[in-house]
Every structure is written in C-alpha cells, then in structure tokens.
C-alpha cells in the first residue's frame, strides 16, 4: 500500500472495535514507533501508531506495512472471523470503487495510453484510493457526472493504490485528484471545483468550449474559495457561476451547460460588436491555415481571372462575400478567395472545375469534408447555400488527399485592372526577303 498506507490504516483501526464486538476496544490507545516493545505481565506488546494490542502469533500472523507493524491480540474465534472478513473487504473486494457496469471507465497502465492519451476525446479522470473516505463519498456524484456526460465526454478512474506508476506520472499527491485531459493530453488540467455532479459536468464542457472559441472569446476560471474577495465583488453566491465580461460590463450567463450551448451563447454575445470577417486572398498555406483550420468552416471562392473580370468586377464579388460574411459572422466562419487557375491544387481538392468561374465551396478542415455550390453565384444563391450549411443540410464530399493542399506562394493582388502583356514591335529592316519573282525551273 506504499505511501498511502497510513491513512488507510487510520480508517481501518477506527472500525476494529465494532467488528470485534468489544474484544479489541479494551486495547490501550497510545503512540509508539513500530518495533518498540513494552513489557506487561510477561507479554510482549509491540505497537502501531495510535493503537497498542497484545501480540499472539498463533492466532493472527505478524503483518508489516510500510514503516509500521500491525499486531492483533488474542480473541474468540468469532472475533477473528469478523476481522478476517474485514481485512478481506479492505484489501481485496474494495480494490476498486467503480464496478464494471459503471459508466466510469477503469483505467490502468495497460489501457491509459491507448484510451486517454492517444484519444481525440476529452477525458475526466479521477485518481483515487479505495480506502480514502473523500473518494468513497465522491462515488455517487462522480457516477452521476459520468452518466450525464455519456456520449459527450469520457469519464474514467485510476486506482492509484494498484497503479502507483500512473499516479506518479501525473504527480498525484492526494486523493481524490481529478484531472481534465483536453485536446493537449500532455498538459492535463487540475479540476479544483466542487465535488458535485453539476460542477464536474461543467469542467470538460468548459474545456471543449474554450478550444472551439480559441481566438474569438477567451474563457477563464476562478477558484472562488481561494479568491473570495473577487467572487464577492461580482456577487457570486453559488457554484459554478458563469459571467460574461465585455468592455467593463458584466453580464450573468443564462445559457445551457454543454459546450455547444456555451459556444453559441458566447459567440452571439461577441458577434454583436465584432466587424465583418475579412475575405482574404489565399496566397500561401499560412493564409489557408488561418482561414480554414482556425474556424469551424471556411467559405472559399474561386473568382475569374483578372483579364476576364477586371478590378470593378472582382471588387463587386469580394464586397458581396463581405456582406454575406457579416450576415453569418456569429458562426465565426473563415472567408477566402483565389484567382482561377492560380491555385490549381486547391481547386482539385475541392472538386472545382468544369462548372466555370466564379465558383464557391464550404470546407470543414477538421473533418476534411466540403460542400460545393451548385446554384447561382449570386448573393441570394450563396445565402441559400450557406443557410443549408448552417443547418447541417446539403451533400458533402471528402477533400481529395484528405488534407489541405499545398498552395503556390504568390504576391497579393494589387487592386488594379489586368492587362495583356505588350507585344514587342519587330524590326524587319534587317530581314532579307526572298525574291518572289525568281522562278526555279525543274
């Protein structure tokens, strides 16, 4: 039982008197280092910190645990039977707090790397010891949280008594310790909130929401039990409490407690004051990543070549896309455009070609799925297409190559009209011309 045996045995010893029917209750309570011996009537009386009991080796064997020794005194057979049952439950049957039928996944060194570290899912993991009273009291609330989070977030438990290597790997010093393994599995976050199902449920949802809102709305957490003055300043009376801060104003959060609820609520609040998104020219992979990877969806337009659609024509298209971006800005989509044939790999990846230009596609870079506009490239036509996208309707297809294509790096458009390259005048003065009047006879 290693470093945690002391607390375990403090709990055990508190229950011995009741189990033994009073046979052990007469033992003198004292503190003496393990191995120190006292003489009383010829009997040898070794001790455990907190309890001194007569040693009778023929009835109960000497047991050594960590730095302390346990000696059980002579008692009737029924007492010894009760003690045997007690220790059997303690050291055997109670080795795990959660049954195989529980929604709490039993995590061990054999499955932790595969199921948690290598997973794309968010995990809530409790490190516990079966003898820990706080851990035992947490069980019903933790199981409620696991049931509520089923299908959204994974919930697991590590028996740190049986799997000390895992506990040491994550610096576990006390029980229970709950960690949130979010998108960055190498840097799990400590959960320091209340030990209730309601509070535990929110923690992983908050982690997911923070990832989805990255670069748009900042999410933070404050331990109100530590920073009570700050909590009092903003009228926090219950936990968890969520508040929205914007330019000095404070507003109570009144949305749901799932990640999607939090993202939708925060996005709507932020969208009120944000400008329309910039429609960026896709001239490098850095711009493509910023436009598509950092947004849930990116709208990509392929506009005609500048010689086929001069500056006024092109600017009209870009302004139309900007108006649509403003209309859908609460979605936090990315918007970009490229000139026809300038980024041929991008066109091939999105299956653009054969329909003429302009063309448009909506891309989900996380899922590597896209939908292609088949209607008219007009404000109404694109709006109808995007409305279907926002409701999850419409046909999608996988991106060719299952990854964002490599773009050709180029200079951004200078905003000017295009012009055909000037043809050079050819000086014919030095060119000898054949005398077409000369006849050749056969």
Secondary structure, DSSP 8 states (H G I E B T S, - for coil): -GGGHHHHHHHHHHHHHHHTTTTTTTS------TT---EETTEE--EETTEE----TTTS--EEETTEEE------HHHHHHHHHHHHIIIIITS-SS-TTSSSEEE-TTTHIIIIIT-SS-EEEEEE-TT-HHHHHHHHHHHHHHHHTTTTSEEEEEETTT-HHHHHHTT--SSSEEEEE-S-TTS-EE--S-SSHHHHHHHHHHHHHHHHTTTTS------TTTSHHHHHHTT--SSS--EEEETTEEEE--S-SSHHHHHHHHHHHHHTTS----EEE--SHHHHIIIIITSS-EEEEEE--TTTS-HHHHHHHHHHHHHHHHHTGGGT-EEEEEETTTTHHHHHHTT--SS-SSEEEEEETTTTEEEE--S-SSHHHHHHHHHHHHTT-S--EE-GGGS-----------S-------------TT-----TT-----
